[in-house]
Amino acid sequence: MTVSYFAIYRTPDDPAEFERNYFGTHVPLIEKVPGLVENRVHRVTRQFVGEPTYHLVAELVFESPEAMKRAFASEEWRASGENLQAWGGMDLVTMFSAAPPDGGAGTQA
């Protein structure tokens, strides 16, 4: 069963500078995290309701909760967190993990 770790970034004061740091330094570090199956990053193109406004949504997919736990203990994960903190990304982010309620098959209508 895969598990995902989400990072949702509020809209920064300077989106271009944020993206320069995010894609230029943070993503390359994240992609070195052991056990990462996929790094999916989405730019929010339209927000229909809710506050605050969001800029990016990142989904880090791991093959299992155990793989995610091992990744969180890695030097690569620590380095990515230090990087995010260094340029202010940590001030904009909400992070959480999630898994499908039925073990990975998705919901059925």
C-alpha positions as CSV (number, residue, x, y, z in Angstrom):
1,M,0.0,0.0,0.0
2,T,1.4,3.4,-1.0
3,V,1.3,6.3,1.3
4,S,1.7,10.0,0.4
5,Y,3.2,12.9,2.1
6,F,1.7,16.3,1.1
7,A,3.2,19.8,1.3
8,I,0.8,22.6,0.5
9,Y,2.4,26.0,0.1
10,R,0.5,29.2,0.6
11,T,1.0,31.9,-2.1
12,P,4.3,33.7,-1.4
13,D,4.9,37.4,-1.7
14,D,7.3,36.8,-4.6
15,P,6.2,33.7,-6.5
16,A,9.1,33.8,-8.9
17,E,11.7,33.9,-6.2
18,F,9.8,31.1,-4.3
19,E,9.9,28.9,-7.4
20,R,13.5,29.7,-8.1
21,N,14.4,28.3,-4.6
22,Y,11.8,25.5,-4.7
23,F,12.7,24.0,-8.1
24,G,16.3,25.1,-8.1
25,T,17.4,23.8,-4.7
26,H,14.6,22.0,-2.8
27,V,13.3,19.6,-5.4
28,P,16.8,18.2,-6.3
29,L,17.3,17.4,-2.6
30,I,13.8,15.8,-2.2
31,E,14.4,13.6,-5.3
32,K,17.5,12.1,-3.5
33,V,15.4,10.9,-0.5
34,P,15.6,7.1,-0.3
35,G,12.4,5.2,-0.8
36,L,10.7,8.0,-2.8
37,V,8.6,6.5,-5.6
38,E,7.3,9.7,-7.1
39,N,7.5,13.4,-6.5
40,R,4.4,15.1,-7.9
41,V,4.3,18.9,-7.9
42,H,1.3,20.9,-9.0
43,R,0.9,24.6,-9.4
44,V,-2.5,25.8,-8.2
45,T,-4.1,27.5,-11.2
46,R,-7.4,28.4,-9.7
47,Q,-8.7,28.3,-6.2
48,F,-12.4,28.2,-6.0
49,V,-13.1,28.6,-2.3
50,G,-11.2,28.8,1.0
51,E,-8.4,30.8,2.6
52,P,-5.5,31.1,2.5
53,T,-4.6,31.1,-1.1
54,Y,-2.3,28.3,-2.3
55,H,0.5,28.3,-4.8
56,L,1.9,24.8,-5.0
57,V,0.9,21.3,-3.9
58,A,3.6,18.6,-3.6
59,E,2.8,14.9,-3.2
60,L,5.7,12.6,-2.2
61,V,4.7,9.0,-2.8
62,F,6.3,6.2,-0.8
63,E,5.7,2.5,-1.3
64,S,4.6,2.0,2.3
65,P,4.3,3.7,5.7
66,E,7.5,1.9,6.7
67,A,9.4,3.3,3.6
68,M,8.2,6.8,4.5
69,K,9.3,6.3,8.1
70,R,12.8,5.3,6.9
71,A,12.9,8.2,4.5
72,F,12.1,10.6,7.4
73,A,15.2,9.3,9.3
74,S,17.5,9.8,6.3
75,E,20.2,12.4,5.9
76,E,18.6,13.4,2.6
77,W,15.3,14.3,4.3
78,R,17.1,16.3,7.0
79,A,19.0,18.2,4.2
80,S,15.8,19.0,2.4
81,G,14.2,20.4,5.6
82,E,17.2,22.5,6.3
83,N,17.0,23.8,2.7
84,L,13.4,24.7,3.0
85,Q,14.0,26.5,6.3
86,A,17.0,28.4,4.9
87,W,15.0,30.3,2.2
88,G,11.7,30.7,4.1
89,G,9.6,27.9,2.5
90,M,8.9,26.5,6.0
91,D,6.9,29.6,6.8
92,L,4.5,28.9,4.0
93,V,3.8,25.2,4.2
94,T,1.4,22.8,5.7
95,M,2.5,19.2,5.7
96,F,0.7,15.9,6.3
97,S,0.6,12.2,5.2
98,A,-2.4,10.4,3.8
99,A,-3.4,7.0,2.4
100,P,-6.5,5.9,0.6
101,P,-9.1,4.6,3.1
102,D,-9.5,1.3,1.4
103,G,-5.8,0.5,1.2
104,G,-5.0,1.9,-2.2
105,A,-7.8,1.0,-4.7
106,G,-9.4,4.5,-4.5
107,T,-13.0,5.2,-3.8
108,Q,-15.8,3.7,-5.9
109,A,-19.0,5.5,-6.9
